């Protein structure tokens, strides 16, 4: 029987590819990629010429059983996403679950992901946090934000540059304009930016500029009210 490898890929800077990750991709019988056009550039950079097969959210329900059979037949399969760790707001969960149900060995390599650098850069507590991924675009979006308004842990969200202002404004509506947050964009790239402040300050700042790149929002959890001063 073969094995399924989940191989993180750089979120921007190609130098963030690990030596082990390169070796696994060169040794794999098949490489599953979210977008073969995007992944082909990475593989060409590292002179990896293995078979590349499309595996994305629109076809994964139909292909996981076939892929699992290939692994059972002895093939080693590597799964990569366009950027970061497979399965984190990217395809991967269904294939991993299917393989585990069939007692196929699964190994996930450590590597790049956008949420951890953004969290550490934010200056907010890192001992307890919740990763919310992308908020619902329409149905259930405001309900979700309302539910999170009382969350005491640091919160992490992925967001499109086109919806950044909308998200910040909705956070301010339900959590107050003085709630602190950090916005990270273009992590590991030449124009990386980490902007910190209150939601009101971030709305003002980003409303005055063109926003590009992948966005990570880190939001401060609800802080307990200060204890009343004791009389001497």
FINU-630750 format. One record per residue: residue in three letters; x, y, z of N, C-alpha, C in turn. Coordinates in steps of 0.001 Angstrom, whole numbers, padded with zeros to 6 digits, always signed. Atoms other than C-alpha are relative to their C-alpha. Last residue first. Example, Ala and Ser with C-alpha at 12.3 -4.5 7.8 and 13.67 -1.06 7.14 Angstrom:
! residues 2
SER-000820-001190-000060+013670-001060+007140-000770+001090+000730ALA+000890-001190+000000+012300-004500+007800+000900+001200+000000
END
This chain:
! residues 232
UNK-000972+000338-001042-008744+051484+051452-000711-000132+001344UNK-000270-001113-000923-011578+051375+048955+000950-000450+001091UNK+000420+000219-001383-011271+048713+046311+000348+001216+000843UNK-001034-000267-000989-011077+049785+042699-000559-000198+001411UNK+000176-001267-000717-013611+048099+040480+001084+000177+001062UNK+000518+000206-001359-012192+045321+038293-000155+001336+000700UNK-000981-000157-001079-011798+046304+034657-000636-000181+001362UNK-000031-001376-000524-014392+044878+032289+001010+000107+001132UNK+000849-000176-001181-013424+041550+030682+000080+001439+000485UNK-000762-000175-001232-011956+041799+027164-000927+000194+001185UNK+000692-000881-000937-013799+040377+024182+000771+000049+001316UNK+001164+000553-000670-011255+038755+021882-000619+001001+000956UNK-000127+000157-001445-008957+040822+019704-001283-000586+000582UNK+000879-000850-000803-009394+040272+015999+000163-000315+001479UNK-000109+000537-001357-006828+038957+013536-000719+000976+000923UNK+000425-000918-001063-007762+039600+009912+000136-000726+001338UNK+000288+000691-001258-005814+037753+007203-000355+001073+001028UNK+000175-000724-001260-005970+039113+003653-000216-000966+001168UNK+000772+000808-000948-004696+037785+000321+000022+000668+001371UNK-000624+001124-000690-003457+040481-002019-000940-000746+000922UNK-000336+001156+000829-004639+043928-003062+000547-001112+000884UNK-000377+001184-000775-006387+046859-001411+000243-001164-000946UNK+000364+001177+000777-006423+050246-003118+000531-001235+000710UNK-001003+000588+000881-006180+052968-000492-000578-001177-000776UNK-000699-001029+000768-008213+055452+001545+001012-000578-000985UNK+000958-000651+000890-010788+053015+002879+000675+001001-000915UNK+000159+000800+001215-007930+050884+004251-001025+000597-000968UNK-001262+000199+000728-006833+053536+006757-000230-000724-001327UNK-000449-001272+000574-010274+054730+007866+001239-000194-000865UNK+000967-000355+001045-011551+051185+008366+000430+001287-000698UNK-000288+000849+001162-008369+050282+010238-000960+000285-001152UNK-001245-000465+000628-008748+053243+012605+000324-000805-001258UNK+000258-001305+000615-012385+052417+013353+001239+000511-000730UNK+000752+000236+001231-011540+048755+013929-000285+001312-000722UNK+001401+000280-000269-008902+049825+016428-000704-000252-001332UNK+000726-001150-000534-005271+049509+015427-001397-000393+000401UNK+000684+000237-001270-002757+047247+013685-000707+001270+000460UNK+000532-001258-000539-001523+047084+010094-000833-000288+001234UNK+000725+000369-001215+000741+044274+008914-000441+001303+000668UNK+000432-001079-000881+001910+044734+005319-000766-000575+001175UNK+000667+000425-001238+003878+042507+002982-000329+001200+000870UNK+000811-001091-000526+004753+044236-000303-000779-000414+001245UNK-000768-001242-000018+007664+041950-001236-000780+001142+000651UNK-000288-000589+001306+005815+038759-000296+000682+001358+000161UNK-001233+000584+000543+005961+036707+002924+000375+000562-001366UNK-000985+000577-000916+002406+037768+003834+001101-000729-000764UNK-001199+000321+000781+000686+039782+001084+001105-000584+000878UNK+000219+000306+001413-001819+041139+003600+001343-000246-000679UNK-001233+000389+000689-002086+041267+007375-000340-000318-001453UNK+000232+000458+001365-004852+043175+009182+001348-000284-000648UNK-001208-000068+000827-004693+043511+012964-000344-000569-001371UNK-000172+001030+001025-007586+044212+015293+001323+000219-000718UNK-001283-000014+000700-008595+046178+018366+000109-001172-000973UNK-000613+001335-000085-012227+046724+019385+001289+000007-000837UNK-001251-000059-000760-012816+050491+019590+000645-001374+000182UNK-001092-000549+000806-015383+050529+016778+001344+000033+000714UNK-000417-001332-000406-017704+048210+018744+001203+000484-000784UNK-000988+000120-001071-018236+044472+018519+000521+001351+000492UNK+000408+000961-001025-021408+044206+016431+000949-000067+001197UNK+001424-000119-000324-021125+047291+014210-000379-000888+001174UNK+000185-001213-000800-017312+047404+014318-001448+000155+000439UNK-000608+000255-001310-017100+043780+013139-000235+001200+000916UNK+000929+000875-000719-019551+044642+010369+000546-000382+001368UNK+001164-000791-000393-017440+047610+009284-001008-000858+000773UNK-000404-000891-001093-014245+045526+009316-001183+000825+000500UNK-000216+000803-001208-015927+042822+007245+000363+000883+001189UNK+001301+000486-000469-017293+045276+004674+000152-000783+001299UNK+000675-001128-000645-013907+046994+004398-001346-000437+000563UNK-000682-000388-001237-012156+043666+003735-000752+001114+000725UNK+000962-000018-001098-014701+042364+001211+000625+000453+001317UNK+001224-000675+000423-012858+043087-002038-001026+000097+001123UNK-000221-001453-000047-009473+042225-000476-001253+000785-000371UNK-000341-000533+001315-010876+038725+000148+000260+001499+000123UNK+000932-000861+000704-010849+037522+003722+000536+000427-001354UNK-000496-000261+001344-009360+034888+005987-001027+000879-000702UNK+000862+000143+001171-010303+035206+009639+000820+000154-001276UNK-000737-000141+001251-008530+034763+012969-000941-000290-001160UNK+000688+000575+001161-010092+035323+016392+000780+000289-001280UNK-000400-000688+001218-008248+035840+019703-000626-000708-001196UNK-001272+000386+000598-010235+034172+022467+000319+000891-001198UNK-001108-000596-000768-012932+035943+024490+001376-000369-000565UNK-001141+000926-000051-015787+035342+022019+001183+000681+000702UNK-000312+000276-001404-018729+037615+022928+001160-000994+000158UNK-000226-001268-000694-019017+039241+019476+000349-000198+001474UNK-001416-000151-000363-018533+035855+017841+000279+001264+000813UNK-000370+001067-000929-022256+035064+017867+001434+000170+000495UNK+000672-000280-001270-023053+038429+016276+000377-001041+001048UNK-000752-001086-000640-020439+037810+013587-000613+000335+001352UNK-001292+000522-000446-022017+034445+012775+000794+001070+000725UNK+000264+000855-001159-025538+035912+012641+001308-000530+000566UNK+000196-000868-001154-024276+038678+010349-000276-000802+001269UNK-001210-000781-000281-022848+036146+007872-000170+000859+001271UNK-000612+000367-001270-025648+033572+008030+001202+000840+000395UNK+000866+000589-001002-026593+033856+004367+000781-000406+001251UNK+001340-000590-000069-024284+036164+002416-000791-000583+001167UNK+000093-001215+000806-020520+035678+002071-001357+000682+000136UNK+000979+000184+001073-020192+033257+004973-000151+001303-000784UNK+001378-000185-000444-017015+034159+006888-000962-000314-001149UNK+000788-001013+000698-013775+032710+005561-001398+000078+000610UNK-000071+000093+001453-011562+030837+008043-000736+001149-000669UNK+001341+000027+000579-012822+030973+011628+000019-000108-001517UNK-000142-000277+001426-009581+030107+013439-001357-000177-000658UNK+000930+000752+000839-010050+030368+017201+000174+000436-001450UNK+000568-000737+001128-007337+031412+019634-000941-000905-000775UNK+001320+000525+000332-005859+030497+023003-000567+000832-001141UNK+000145+001254-000749-002178+030876+023921-001346-000664-000275UNK-000133+001151+000893-001580+033408+021143-000210-001334+000709UNK-000334+001264-000658-002717+036570+022922-000020-001182-000972UNK+001078+000459-000858-002747+039593+020570+000380-001349+000628UNK-000235-000442-001362+000453+041167+019236-001100-000387+000960UNK+001058-000880-000495-000815+040859+015684+000296+000589+001369UNK-000262-001404+000318+002418+039521+014190-000979+000953+000666UNK-001177-000401-000781+002004+036169+015972+000316+001475-000221UNK+000316+000023-001428-001521+035768+014627+001169+000512+000824UNK+000890-001131-000254-000614+036840+011077-000340+000091+001487UNK-000764-001258+000037+002368+034470+011037-000865+001224+000305UNK-000919-000073-001142+000083+031621+012248+000880+001257-000047UNK+000630-000409-001244-002858+032223+009872+000980+000168+001162UNK+000075-001445-000225-000961+032308+006589-000462+000361+001407UNK+001423-000293-000103+000230+028705+006437-000107+001458+000408UNK+000605-001327+000096+003644+027413+005419-001500-000019+000203UNK-000414-000977+001007+005088+024151+006624-000849+001243+000009UNK+000143-001362-000510+004775+020999+008649+000460+000986-001067UNK-001262-000659-000289+004347+017820+006598-000278+001371+000623UNK+000033-001421+000326+001072+015931+006843+001318+000639+000412UNK-001051-000774-000650+001305+012145+006706-000066+001440-000485UNK+000002-001401+000415-001626+009852+005966+001080+000736+000784UNK-000837-000891-000796-001476+006046+006116+000018+001400-000605UNK-001132-000458+000807-004413+004300+004487+000791+000999+000831UNK-001261+000357-000661-006653+002507+006998+001214+000293-000883UNK-000485+001200+000687-009652+002789+004615+001343-000471+000563UNK+001055+001023-000095-011489+005237+006877+000437-001312-000629UNK-000023+000508-001369-008230+007159+007217-001058-001079+000198UNK-001181+000849-000181-007985+007498+003438+000043-000610+001397UNK+000196+001231+000754-011550+008759+003115+001170-000950+000191UNK+000997+000822-000697-011063+011294+005903-000212-001335-000706UNK-000609+000500-001237-007848+012619+004345-000971-000925+000729UNK-000965+001033+000377-009475+012893+000922+000656-000602+001232UNK+000716+001183+000476-012507+014732+002277+000950-001143-000343UNK+000684+000704-001081-010411+017156+004337-000653-001292-000479UNK-000878+000927-000711-008025+018096+001548-000717-000839+001028UNK+000348+001427+000079-009438+020998-000455+001005-000873+000757UNK-000339+000539+001313-008552+024497+000854-000420-001469-000032UNK+000761-000820+000957-009612+026634+003822+000337-000370-001438UNK+000286-001220-000746-006897+024731+005721-000624+001002-000965UNK+001017+000255-001011-007102+021271+004139-000360+001203+000836UNK+001253+000579+000504-003842+021558+002234-000969-000286+001146UNK+000183+001407-000367-001267+023776+003993-001321-000529-000526UNK+000243+000383-001380-000254+027029+002327-000209-001490+000185UNK-000907-000643-000955-000664+028181-001254-000368-000447+001406UNK-000636-001124+000696-002298+026785-004398+001024+000685+000897UNK+000994-001016+000353-002914+023526-002561+000728+001134-000723UNK-000411-001381-000259-000765+020392-002467-001166+000924-000326UNK+001030-001011+000204-001585+016682-002151+000556+001371+000353UNK-000241-001234-000742+001108+014038-002605-001083+001008-000353UNK+000676-001183+000526+000223+010484-003631+000288+001189+000898UNK-000150-001071-000978+002396+007404-003175-000540+001285-000620UNK-000523-001299+000423+001070+004604-005361+000110+000950+001193UNK-001436-000173-000176+000802+001043-004056+000575+001338-000408UNK-000724+000785+001002-002586-000228-005185+001507+000252+000027UNK+000094+001407-000417-004167+001060-001976+000767-000914-000958UNK-000923+000133-001133-002896+004519-002960-000001-001441+000510UNK-001362-000091+000526-004559+004217-006356+001031-000167+001113UNK-000317+001294+000616-007748+003015-004682+001417+000001-000579UNK-000265+000960-001076-007742+006101-002427+000353-001372-000567UNK-001340-000295-000508-007421+008327-005493+000372-000992+001100UNK-000964+000426+001014-010428+006691-007110+001432+000217+000477UNK-000021+001469-000022-012487+007043-003928+001024-000539-001001UNK-000709+000496-001185-011526+010714-003561+000076-001528+000025UNK-001301+000620+000260-012419+011602-007174+000661-000649+001214UNK+000049+001057+001005-016120+012452-007285+001294-000802-000095UNK+000989+000992-000425-016354+014462-004064-000033-001204-000950UNK-000545+000900-001021-013053+016173-004968-001000-001049+000460UNK-000044+001399+000455-014346+017563-008279+000397-000983+001096UNK+001078+000313+000921-015542+021113-007557+000019-001461-000468UNK+001281+000154-000709-013479+021608-004399-001150-000386-000925UNK+000520-001241-000576-010224+020935-006226-001402-000233+000550UNK+000815+000446-001135-007963+018074-007339-000479+001256+000730UNK+000862-001000-000619-006286+018463-010751-000840-000609+001125UNK+001425+000264+000229-003527+015953-011495-000823+001031+000758UNK+000802-001001-000710+000228+016559-011907-001468-000192-000379UNK+001344-000123+000548+002513+013649-012860-000844+000920+000874UNK+000922+001122-000230+006054+014277-011628-001393+000296-000550UNK+000685+000322+001251+008379+016848-013214-000982-001168+000147UNK+000803+001173-000344+009807+018672-010209-000885-000310-001202UNK-000301+001068+000964+012542+021060-011333-000666-001320+000395UNK-000825+000992-000706+012198+023253-008225+000294-001231-000858UNK-001065-000714-000723+010985+026316-010127+000951-000973+000686UNK-001040-000327+000970+009047+024079-012506+001175+000690+000677UNK-000719+001229+000311+007120+022634-009575+001120+000257-000999UNK-000799+000399-001167+006177+026091-008320+000839-001230-000326UNK-001067-001007-000140+005063+027270-011769+000915-000359+001168UNK-001023+000296+001005+003103+024047-012369+001169+000979+000102UNK-000995+000922-000564+001267+024619-009086+001118-000308-000991UNK-000737-000672-001073-000536+027705-010429+001125-000890+000525UNK-000749-001099+000623-001533+026060-013699+000844+000735+001033UNK-001223+000523+000611-002461+022800-011965+000827+001099-000648UNK-000018-000619+001331-004946+024582-009711+001321-000396-000653UNK+001257-000750+000045-005844+022635-006534-000161+000671-001369UNK-000126-001447-000151-003010+020185-007154-001353+000669-000139UNK+001331-000593+000141-002724+016419-006676+000107+001490+000291UNK+000170-001220-000788+000804+015130-007262-001385+000561-000304UNK+001000-000948+000493+001111+011506-008409-000020+001211+000932UNK+000464+000514+001291+003900+008944-008098-000986+000953-000655UNK+001399+000416+000097+005565+010983-005368-000322-000528-001395UNK+000121+001451-000125+009382+011016-005123-001430-000501-000212UNK-000790+000642+001058+009952+014543-006429-000156-001520+000017UNK+000641-000263+001290+007081+015885-004350+000767-000656-001144UNK+001234+000781+000081+008433+014210-001217-000665+000191-001356UNK-000343+001416+000193+011926+015612-001820-001247-000850-000166UNK-000499+000154+001371+010648+019170-002303+000302-001464-000290UNK+001139-000119+000889+008634+018948+000910+000392-000185-001454UNK+000740+001256-000058+011664+017668+002796-001199+000026-000944UNK-000809+001001+000700+013761+020626+001677-000739-001335-000049UNK-000976+000738-000795+011012+022984+002777+000752-001018-000858UNK+000182+001433+000251+009350+025538+000489+001065-000765+000763UNK+000608+000620-001172+009612+028966+002135-000360-001463-000222UNK-001060+000528-000863+012078+030114-000540-000565-000682+001243UNK-000317+001377+000377+009145+030442-002954+001087-000613+000870UNK-001433+000125+000266+007953+033558-001110+000364-001459-000268UNK-000469-001119+000816+004192+033842-001386+001437-000197-000429UNK+001138-000908+000148+002062+031404+000593+000393+001224-000823UNK-000175-001393-000431+004705+028735+000028-001261+000838-000212UNK-000752-000763+000994+003497+025121-000332+000078+001459+000435UNK+000243-001447+000059+002409+022684+002367+000872+000656-001064UNK-001225-000798+000077+002686+018976+001466-000348+001487-000076UNK+000488-001360+000147-000019+016531+002515+001207+000929+000110UNK-000788-001064-000608+001322+013041+001853-000701+001338-000243UNK+000409-001346+000367-000939+010060+001203+000841+001008+000771UNK+000178-000942-001102+000731+006645+001339-000463+001344-000557UNK-000726-001252+000035+001133+003524-000755-000359+000883+001181UNK+000837-001196+000000+000000+000000+000000+000871+001245+000000
END
